[in-house]
Amino acid sequence: MTEREKMTQGEWFDVADRELREARDRTRRLMHRFNVELVDQDQTYRETMVELCPDCRGFIRAPFYCDYGFNIHIGEDAFINFDCVFLDLAPIRIGDRTMLGPKVQLLTAHHPLDAAERATGKEMGRPIVIGADCWLGGGVIVCPGVTIGDRSIIGAGAVVTHDVPSDVVAAGNPARVIKKL
């Protein structure tokens, strides 16, 4: 099994693997074009956005940062605002019509708890799923393995460490449900 296959299947993998390094280098070049070279949100911008994140059916505003891009799935009419960071070692799925505020971070990366194991460079990813018609306020951080249900709202600056059900407002650090919709 390749390191990329291990990564996409949620197993421990070697981040220094050549294939993964080359994929990150490709992504870095595309991010540079997307974030720096393209100043108009024209057809070339949209084509580069889809080259960076092939399964994007929404819209991403630059600047935008990710590790690979191929693990990002953005639904129809979803909107990703300025300066978002997606560490996509595992799949990130964003539902239709979901809106992410500026500086939202979706972090699938997980590292060993034991320091000696961390020193080996092994990593793993845990998927993040955000349902349809959600709204994540500015500066929200979503931790590895979290699912946010449809139509839920996450308050600005929240740190989401556990699953959030559908049709609620959650806020705080760690985020907790504060209201049912």
Stockholm file with secondary structure:
# STOCKHOLM 1.0

chainA/1-181         MTEREKMTQGEWFDVADRELREARDRTRRLMHRFNVELVDQDQTYRETMVELCPDCRGFIRAPFYCDYGFNIHIGEDAFINFDCVFLDLAPIRIGDRTMLGPKVQLLTAHHPLDAAERATGKEMGRPIVIGADCWLGGGVIVCPGVTIGDRSIIGAGAVVTHDVPSDVVAAGNPARVIKKL
#=GR chainA/1-181 SS CCHHHHHHTTCCEETTCHHHHHHHHHHHHHHHIIIIICCSCSHHHHHHHHHHSTEECSEECSSEEESCSTTEEECTTCEECTTEEEECSSCEEECTTCEECTTCEEECEECCSSHHHHTTTEEEECCEEECTTCEECTTCEECTTCEECTTCEECTTCEECSCBCSSEEEETTTTEEEEEC
#=GC SS_cons         CCHHHHHHTTCCEETTCHHHHHHHHHHHHHHHIIIIICCSCSHHHHHHHHHHSTEECSEECSSEEESCSTTEEECTTCEECTTEEEECSSCEEECTTCEECTTCEEECEECCSSHHHHTTTEEEECCEEECTTCEECTTCEECTTCEECTTCEECTTCEECSCBCSSEEEETTTTEEEEEC
//
